[in-house]
Amino acid sequence: MLDKTPAIGSIHRNILLATVNACMFVFGVILLLMGSLLPTLGVSGVRAGSLGSLPLIGILAATVLVGPLLDKVGAKPVLAAALALIVAALAVMPSLASFGALAAAALAYGFGGGTLNTATNALVSDLSATRRSAALNLLGFSFSLGAVTAPLLMSLAARNSSATVLRVLAVAAATVLVLVLALRFPEPAHSGTPLPKLLRVLTDPLVWLFGVLLFFESGNENCMFVWAGKLTGDRLHLATQRADLALVGLSAALGAGRLLAVVWLKRVSGRTLLLVSAAVTVAGAILVVALASFAGMVAGFAVIGMGMSAIFPTALGLAGDRFPDNTGTVFGGIMTVALVGGALGPAVGGWAASSSPSKVLLVPLICGVAIAVLTMSIASSIPLARREGPRP
């Protein structure tokens, strides 16, 4: 295994980790930014849909492209370029009047966000060789904090205009950019490696097993975020504001579960945590089906959130353990597959709900079982992977 951080002391490493978590916070902010911003833009439904999808297109494009770049040039220039793109897009958006200019800005900050997502996960994996899964769960908590920030700030826009909010977010991202530029980062692991040789690691079946596992997890997460409130409202005939408390419970449990996972991983293995998390997800879905009351459904969705919380970062941590010398390329491949699942999840939920709203709960049931089966498949593949090359 290559030592990517030979000259970084523990204090500097901790500062670096804190800065990387700040980068992930920025990604959380911009991921939900357009959904919070759309009501203030006054565009048609079709154009609103286009603006909502463009950041996601940018995220997907960046995820496909940035992995090998991380291994070849290192995280610092990649993070700096991503933050600069986000700062520029957010800073100019208040002055943009045309749909085309807004679309370009949305695509730009989405691309920057997708770059941050892959780069932060890969760098935290490299900096936390002895506790990857715990460190990545903490990184996921930073994302959760960022994800609630944009809607919260936009909800205050009656007193502070959305333009002011965008400028505040641009200044915050610029502050993180200054920190990134000031700090020393690990050297790239494969600066002189030809790209075809670098991409060879993607032929390992274990990479794609991890990718398929996170395909199911990402699809489940996005489906539950879209459908939790609507399912509760449709089933109990509630007003939207009250039904959305199910989404609040889901989101809060997801963030809290990632913090708890940092503690749990001191006592159990990553594989065990994945299996327990899958079981809790299934149990939560059963609770939502069985408890046809408001309190019961909110509690059930909170259990689903707790079950989902640790799966994505813990699986990435295990992948980092198996491929410690190619985290950029491997994480880029895995997360690309996961994003496809995330895009399909809400649509699959809609197809299931077409006959009965409660059938949306088939998604966490099926995904939970699939994640457990794939976790066992990955565990059985690890001895073979170790024979194929050096592993920690």
Secondary structure in CASP SS format (residue, H / E / C, confidence):
PFRMAT SS
TARGET T0000
AUTHOR 0000-0000-0000
METHOD secondary structure of the structure
MODEL  1
M C 1.00
L C 1.00
D C 1.00
K C 1.00
T C 1.00
P C 1.00
A C 1.00
I C 1.00
G C 1.00
S H 1.00
I H 1.00
H H 1.00
R H 1.00
N H 1.00
I H 1.00
L H 1.00
L H 1.00
A H 1.00
T H 1.00
V H 1.00
N H 1.00
A H 1.00
C H 1.00
M H 1.00
F H 1.00
V H 1.00
F H 1.00
G H 1.00
V H 1.00
I H 1.00
L H 1.00
L C 1.00
L H 1.00
M H 1.00
G H 1.00
S H 1.00
L H 1.00
L H 1.00
P H 1.00
T H 1.00
L C 1.00
G C 1.00
V C 1.00
S C 1.00
G H 1.00
V H 1.00
R H 1.00
A H 1.00
G H 1.00
S H 1.00
L H 1.00
G H 1.00
S H 1.00
L H 1.00
P H 1.00
L H 1.00
I H 1.00
G H 1.00
I H 1.00
L H 1.00
A H 1.00
A H 1.00
T H 1.00
V H 1.00
L H 1.00
V H 1.00
G H 1.00
P H 1.00
L H 1.00
L H 1.00
D H 1.00
K H 1.00
V H 1.00
G C 1.00
A H 1.00
K H 1.00
P H 1.00
V H 1.00
L H 1.00
A H 1.00
A H 1.00
A H 1.00
L H 1.00
A H 1.00
L H 1.00
I H 1.00
V H 1.00
A H 1.00
A H 1.00
L H 1.00
A H 1.00
V H 1.00
M H 1.00
P H 1.00
S H 1.00
L C 1.00
A C 1.00
S C 1.00
F H 1.00
G H 1.00
A H 1.00
L H 1.00
A H 1.00
A H 1.00
A H 1.00
A H 1.00
L H 1.00
A H 1.00
Y H 1.00
G H 1.00
F H 1.00
G H 1.00
G H 1.00
G H 1.00
T H 1.00
L H 1.00
N H 1.00
T H 1.00
A H 1.00
T H 1.00
N H 1.00
A H 1.00
L H 1.00
V H 1.00
S H 1.00
D H 1.00
L H 1.00
S C 1.00
A C 1.00
T C 1.00
R C 1.00
R H 1.00
S H 1.00
A H 1.00
A H 1.00
L H 1.00
N H 1.00
L H 1.00
L H 1.00
G H 1.00
F H 1.00
S H 1.00
F H 1.00
S H 1.00
L H 1.00
G H 1.00
A H 1.00
V H 1.00
T H 1.00
A H 1.00
P H 1.00
L H 1.00
L H 1.00
M H 1.00
S H 1.00
L C 1.00
A C 1.00
A C 1.00
R C 1.00
N C 1.00
S C 1.00
S H 1.00
A H 1.00
T H 1.00
V H 1.00
L H 1.00
R H 1.00
V H 1.00
L H 1.00
A H 1.00
V H 1.00
A H 1.00
A H 1.00
A H 1.00
T H 1.00
V H 1.00
L H 1.00
V H 1.00
L H 1.00
V H 1.00
L H 1.00
A H 1.00
L C 1.00
R C 1.00
F C 1.00
P C 1.00
E C 1.00
P C 1.00
A C 1.00
H C 1.00
S C 1.00
G C 1.00
T C 1.00
P C 1.00
L H 1.00
P H 1.00
K H 1.00
L H 1.00
L H 1.00
R H 1.00
V H 1.00
L H 1.00
T H 1.00
D C 1.00
P H 1.00
L H 1.00
V H 1.00
W H 1.00
L H 1.00
F H 1.00
G H 1.00
V H 1.00
L H 1.00
L H 1.00
F H 1.00
F H 1.00
E H 1.00
S H 1.00
G H 1.00
N H 1.00
E H 1.00
N H 1.00
C H 1.00
M H 1.00
F H 1.00
V H 1.00
W H 1.00
A H 1.00
G H 1.00
K H 1.00
L H 1.00
T H 1.00
G H 1.00
D H 1.00
R H 1.00
L H 1.00
H C 1.00
L C 1.00
A C 1.00
T H 1.00
Q H 1.00
R H 1.00
A H 1.00
D C 1.00
L H 1.00
A H 1.00
L H 1.00
V H 1.00
G H 1.00
L H 1.00
S H 1.00
A H 1.00
A H 1.00
L H 1.00
G H 1.00
A H 1.00
G H 1.00
R H 1.00
L H 1.00
L H 1.00
A H 1.00
V H 1.00
V H 1.00
W H 1.00
L C 1.00
K C 1.00
R C 1.00
V C 1.00
S C 1.00
G H 1.00
R H 1.00
T H 1.00
L H 1.00
L H 1.00
L H 1.00
V H 1.00
S H 1.00
A H 1.00
A H 1.00
V H 1.00
T H 1.00
V H 1.00
A H 1.00
G H 1.00
A H 1.00
I H 1.00
L H 1.00
V H 1.00
V H 1.00
A H 1.00
L C 1.00
A C 1.00
S C 1.00
F H 1.00
A H 1.00
G H 1.00
M H 1.00
V H 1.00
A H 1.00
G H 1.00
F H 1.00
A H 1.00
V H 1.00
I H 1.00
G H 1.00
M H 1.00
G H 1.00
M H 1.00
S H 1.00
A C 1.00
I H 1.00
F H 1.00
P H 1.00
T H 1.00
A H 1.00
L H 1.00
G H 1.00
L H 1.00
A H 1.00
G H 1.00
D H 1.00
R H 1.00
F C 1.00
P C 1.00
D C 1.00
N C 1.00
T H 1.00
G H 1.00
T H 1.00
V H 1.00
F H 1.00
G H 1.00
G H 1.00
I H 1.00
M H 1.00
T H 1.00
V H 1.00
A H 1.00
L H 1.00
V H 1.00
G H 1.00
G H 1.00
A H 1.00
L H 1.00
G H 1.00
P H 1.00
A H 1.00
V H 1.00
G H 1.00
G H 1.00
W H 1.00
A H 1.00
A H 1.00
S C 1.00
S C 1.00
S C 1.00
P H 1.00
S H 1.00
K H 1.00
V H 1.00
L H 1.00
L H 1.00
V H 1.00
P H 1.00
L H 1.00
I H 1.00
C H 1.00
G H 1.00
V H 1.00
A H 1.00
I H 1.00
A H 1.00
V H 1.00
L H 1.00
T H 1.00
M H 1.00
S H 1.00
I H 1.00
A H 1.00
S H 1.00
S H 1.00
I H 1.00
P H 1.00
L H 1.00
A H 1.00
R H 1.00
R H 1.00
E H 1.00
G C 1.00
P C 1.00
R C 1.00
P C 1.00
END
